[in-house]
Amino acid sequence: MASENLPPMLPVKELARQWGMSEAAVSNMVDSGVLPTMNFTEAGKRGKRYVNMVYLQRMAEKQADEIESYSARKSVNGG
């Protein structure tokens, strides 16, 4: 697969730095399926995990839509 066909991705270590979290915390989120990742392994080396930023954005947008929908239903029902 050519790299120009891949979505924007960040290594787990860089995402942890940008979010101000430990690498272990972000790795735990990856391991539990909270963050969408792709793994790349070079011959003879340990694989490196990258977070798919496009998919992460789509997940966040979907969650925001669900929260908006819930809030709208709650206000209509007087809650």
N, C-alpha and C positions, 0 to 999 in steps of 0.2 A: 504494500500500500504506500503510495507516495505521500510524503509529509504535507504537500500542499492540499491534499484531500482531507486532512485531519482537522477536527475542530480545535479552537484555542484550548490549550491545556497548561496546567501549572503542576510542577512537581509538588508532592506533599510537603516537603521541607519549605518551599517558597510560599505556599498557601498558608502554612502555619505562621511564617514570619509576617506576612501581610495582615493576617487576622489577629496577630498578637497572642497566639496560642502556642503551646508546646507541640513539637512534632509528634510526640506520643499521643496527644489528645486528638490531633487530626487523623493519625493512623487508626486510632480506635473508632473514629467516625467512619472511616473507609471500611474497616473490618466489619462494622455493624450494618453496613449498607446505606448509611445516611448520605454519603458522598459518592457520586458516580465516578469511577476511575477506569483507566486503561493501563495495562501493564506492558512494559517493553523490556525485553531481555536481550542483551548482546551475548554472543557466544562466549561461554566461559565466565560470565559475570552474573551477579545477582540482579534480579529484575528491579526496575524502577517504576513506581506507581505515579501516574499523572491524573489529576482531577480534571474531568471534562467540564470546562467552564460554561459552555453553551447549554449542556444538559442541566447543570446546576442552576443556571438562570431560569430555564424552563420550569424546573421543580419549584423554584421560589415564586415564580409568577402564578403557577397553579395553586400553590398554597395561599398566596395573597387573594386570589379569586375566591377560594373556598372560605376564607375569613370574611371577605366582603359579603358573600352570599349569606353566610351565617348571621352576620351583623344586620343585614337588611331584613332577614326573616325575624330576627329577634325584635327589631324595632316595630315591625308590622304587627307582631303578636303582643306588643306591649311589655316586652321583657327587658 
